[in-house]
Amino acid sequence: MSPTAGRVLSARNAVALSFALNGFAFASWISRIPETRSRLDLDNGGLGLLLLCLSVGSLLAMPSAGALVNRFGAAGVVRVGTTLDALGLLGITLGAGVLESVWVTGAGLFVYGMGTGVWDVAMNVEGADVERRLGRTIMPRFHAAFSFGTVIGAGVGALAVLVEVPLSAHLVGVAILIMAGSLATLPNFLPVEAPVEDALPSVTTAGAWLEPRTLLIGMMVLALALTEGTANDWLALALQDGYGVERWLGVLGFACFVVAMTGGRLVGPVLLDRFGRVAVLWATMLAAEVGVLLIVFGGTAALVVPGIALWGFGASLGFPVGMSAAADDPVHAAARVSVVSTIGYTAFLAGPPLLGFVADQVGTLDALLVVAVLLVPAALVVPAAREQRA
């Protein structure tokens, strides 16, 4: 039996909160990175290796998430992911806040990364199911909820640092909050439906890695995830190094990017339902391309600031639309979302070292041109994300 309209709306709200909690937890940890570096007496290279533990945990866990969703349902996997996240935060607290041990902190980050990986796949699968049942595009707004969660988490983290709340008290509080929030909302996820006897079996994750359409969507998401991740890691520094602005102006430039990206995710569903995925993705990718070029070659605030806004708007829809496209067929959604998520998050892992190497050769500002170059082949595979229905 299909769930009622009210049940679907309750699931929509629960998924949005799950995205927000995920973003809140991530930004909360990010806000304590400077203190962690200081407590563990790490240089930037050592800190980079430590942060790699989180990325490796995510990338190792994501490929199995699809099979877990098929077996236990999205709510069950989100519960596991939230629990691992909470345990990871407690491990980080013990390692950085109590023992001041790099190894214990790294283990905590690895567990946290595993939790975030499976949580991300499961909530995207659930979000795609809700989107299908609503009959209209809503996935970008779920990702906007993640963005709002990061803003709140960063704000609370900054306040905690300002008033000198201990790292251990802060992260333990976050762990308790995300566990309580998930336990309260997961019962509102859509019920797991029994498979129809005559239905085709769902594709395995290994099988999804061999599907041309899934891989093309993954290639598109990789480029657009790198487009977003590059701004996260390098935009503020590029403005400082390339234009000699004060640090606070560089941070303000990044804030403009985040605002533009969040705005794009809020208005994106209207555009997608009106014009379709292919046209909107091409338009947003063109906006990102023009935006990067204006930042690198603009030379004045009158061109660089609009460039930042165009880049943020252009980066807003790639990941959420990629998730929707991978989940078009509900029978195979979990495995395909797992594959596309893994490919996309690889960009976050590989992007910073790649841009760092390029920046050493050509300068931080000119290194942003890597994004402009990668967007060209990515635009060629956008038709793979065209709407399909099972």
N, C-alpha and C positions, 0 to 999 in steps of 0.2 A: 504494500500500500504506500502510495506517495505521501509525503508529509504535507500537512496543511499549510496554507499561506502564512498563518501566524507562527507555525513551527519554523518555517524557512526564515522569517524575519528575526526570530529569536536566535537562530543559528548565525545569521548575518552579524548580529550584534556581538555574539560570542566570538566569532572569528576576528572581527575588528579589534576586540579587546585583547585577543591572543597576539595579534600582530603588535599592538601597542605595548604589551608586556614584554615581548621579545626585544623590541627596540629600547624600552626603558632599561632592561637588564644590561644590554650591550653598552649603552651610553654610560651607565653607572660605572661599569668596569673601566671604560675609556677615561672617565674623569679622574680615576686614581692611578693612571699609568705614570705620571710624573713622580708621584710619591713612591710608587713601586720601584721605579728606576733608582731613586735616591736611597731607599731602604736596602736594596740589594746591591748597591754600589756598582751599577752597570754603566758602560759607555753606550753610545747609540747602536754600535754593532751588536753588543751583547743583548741589548733590549730587543733588537730586531729578531735575533735568534729565539729569544724567549717568546715573543709574540707569534713566532712561527708555530709554536706548540698548539695554539688555538686553531690556526688555519689547517694544520695537518689533522687534528681531531675532527674537524668538520668534513674535510674531504674524504677521510676514511669512513665516516659514518653515513654520509649521504647516499652512496650507491646501494646500501641495504635498506634505506628508509622506505622505498617503494614496496618491497616485499613485505615489510612490517605493516605498512598501511593496509595492504590487501588482506593480511591475516588478522590484524587486531583492530582495524579501523583507525581513522585519523585521530579521534579523541584519545584512544589508547596510546598512540605514538606520541602525541603532544604531551600526554601525562609523563611518559618516560623521558622525553626531551626536557621538560620542565624540571623533573627530579634531578637529572644529570646536571642541568645548569645550576640548580641550587647547590648540589654537592660540589660542583666545580668552583663556585663562588666561595664556599666554605674552605675548599682547598687553597684557593688564592689567599684568603684571609689568614689561614694557618701559615702558609709559606712566606707571604710578604709582611703580614701584620704581626706575627708572633715569633716564628722561628727565624725569619729573615734568611730563608733558604731558597736559592734559585731552583733547585731540583723539585722541591715540594710545590713551589709556585708554578713551575712548568707543568707538573702533573695535574694541578688544579685547572690550568688553562686548557690542557688536552681534554680533560673530562668535560669542561664547559663547552669546548668546541664541538665535541661529539653531540652533546645535548642540543646545541644550537642548530647543528646540521640536520638531525632528524626532526626537530621541532619545525624548522623552516619548511622542509618538504611536506610534512603532514598538514600544516596550516594552509599551505598553498593548494594542496589537493582538496582540502575541505572548502577553501574559498572558491575554487573552480566549480565544485559541486553546487555550492550556493548560487553562484553566478548563473549556472545552467538553469537551475530551478526558478530563479527570478526572471529569466528570459531577457536580461539586459546586462550590459557591461558594468562590473563593479570592482573587479580585481585591482585596478589602479588605486581605488580609494582604500582598500585594505593596506596597500603599500604606503599610502599617505598616513594611515594610522600608525604604521611602523615609524614613519618620519616624526610624527607628533610624539610618539613614545620616546624617541631619541632626544628630542628637544626637551621634554620634561625631565628625562633622566640626566641630561647634561646640566640642566638648570639646578636640579636638586643636588647633583654632584658638586657643582661649583659652590653652592651655598654650604654644603657640608665641609668642603675644603676651607671656605672663608671663615666659618665659625669653629674650625679645628675639630670637627667630629672625627674620631679615630677611624682609620681605614677598616678595621675589623668590625666596628659597630655599624658602619655604613653598609658594607657588603653583606653582613649577616641580615640586616634589615631588608635589603633588596631580595635576598634569597627567600626570606619568609613571605614577603609580599608577592613574589611571582608564584610561589607555591599556593598561597591562599587564593590569588586571583584565578589561577588555572582550575583549582578544585571547585571554585564557585561557578565557573563558566562552562567547563567541559560538558556537563550534563545537557547543555543546550545545543551541542553539536548535533548534526543530523544523525538519525539512527542508522546503524549499519544494516543494509538490506541483504536478505538472503539471496544468493545467486540464482538466476533463472536456470532451470535444468537444461534448456535448449541453447542457452547463451554460449558464445564462443569463450574459451578460457582467456583470462587476461594474459597479456604478454609479460614475460619475465624481464627483470632489469637487464640481464645479459642480452636478451633479444632486442630490447629497446635501443641498446648501443649499436645495433646493426641496421636500424631503420634510417633510410636517407632523410626523410622529412624531420625526424627528431633531431638528427645530427645537424641539419641545416638551421633549425630553430636554435639549437645550442650554439652554433657559430655566431648567429645574430646576437644572442643574449651575451655571449662572451665579449663581443666588441662593445656592446652598450653598457655592460657591467663595468668594463674597463673605462669607458667614458665617464661613468659616475664615480668609480673608485679613484681615478686619476685626480679629479677635483678634490675629493676628500683628502688625499695625501699631499697634493702638490700645488693646488691653486694659490693658497695663501703665501707659500714660499716663492712661487713664481712671480707673484706681484711684488714681493719684497726684493727679490734678487733682480728681476727684470726692470722694475721701475723705481726702485729705491724708496718705496713707501714705508711708513712706519709699520711696526708689527700689528698694531691695532687696526690699521687700514687693511692689511692683508687678511686678518680675521674677519673684518667686516665684509670684504669681498666674498669670502667663503660663505658667510651668512646670507648674502644676496643669492648665491647659487642655491643654497638649501631652500630658501623661500620660493625661488622660481621653480625648483623641482617639485616641491610639495604642492604648489599651485597647479602645476601641470598634471599631477596625479589626481587632483580634485576635479579639474575640468575635463580630464582625459576621457572618462566614460561617455560624456555627451558627444565628444568628437568621434569616438570610436563607433558608437551606435549610429551616428549620422553618416560618416564617410567610410567606415570599414577600417580594418587593421592595416592593410597595405598602404593606403593613402596617408593615414595618420602617421604611421611609422616613418614613411619616406619624408613627410613634412617635418617631423621632429628631428630626424637625423640630419636633414638639411639645416635646421636651426642650430643644432649642436656644431655642425661643421662651420657654419658662418660665425658662430659665437667664438669658437677656438681661434679662428683666423683673426677676428677683431681683437681678441685679447693679445695675441702674439704680435700683430702688425699694427694695431690701432694707434699706439703711441700717446693717446690722450684719454682722459677720463670720459670724454663725450662719446668715445667709441668703445673703450674697454668695459665700462659699466653695462651698456646694452649687450656687449658680448658675453659677459658673465650671466646675464639673465637668459639670453638665448641658449647658452650651454646648459644651464640648469633645466630649462623647459625641455630642451632636446633630449636630455638624459632621463627624463622622468618616466617614460612609458615602456622602455625596452624590456626591463625585467618582468614587470607584471603582465605585459601582453605576451611575453614568451611563456610564462606559466599558463596563461589561459589557452594559448595555442597548443601547448603540449598536452593539455587536459581536455581537448575537444571531445575525444571519445572517452566516456566515463569508465568503460571496461578496462582500458589500458592507461588511465590517467596517472595512477600512482607510479608505475615504472617509468613513464616518460617524463613526468615532473622530476623524478629523482635524477634522471640523466641530465636534463637541462639545468637543474639546480647545481649539479656537480660541475658542469662545464662553466656555468656562470661564476660560481665562487672560485674556480681556478683563476679567473681574471683578477680577483681581489688578492689572491696569493702571489701570482706572477707579476702583476702590474707594478707595485712599488719597486722591486729590484730592477725591473726592466727600465722604468723611468729614471731611477737613480743612476744607472749606468749611462743612459743616454745623456742625462743632465750633466754628468761629469765631463762628457765630450763636447757638448754644444751649448750648455747653459740651461738653467732651470726653465726659463720662459720658453725657449725654442723647443725644449723636450716635449712640450704639450702638443707639438705638431704630430707626434706619434698617434694621438687620438684622431686627428683629422685624416691621417693616412688610413687607419684601420676602418674608419666609417665607410670608406668607398667600397671595399669588397663586401662589407656587411650589408650594404644597401642592396647588393645584387641578390642576396638570398632571402630578402624580406618576403617575397611571394610565398615562401614555404609556410609562413604564419597565417596565410589566408584562412578565413573561417571555414571549418568543416564540422559537420555534425554526424554523429554515429547513426 
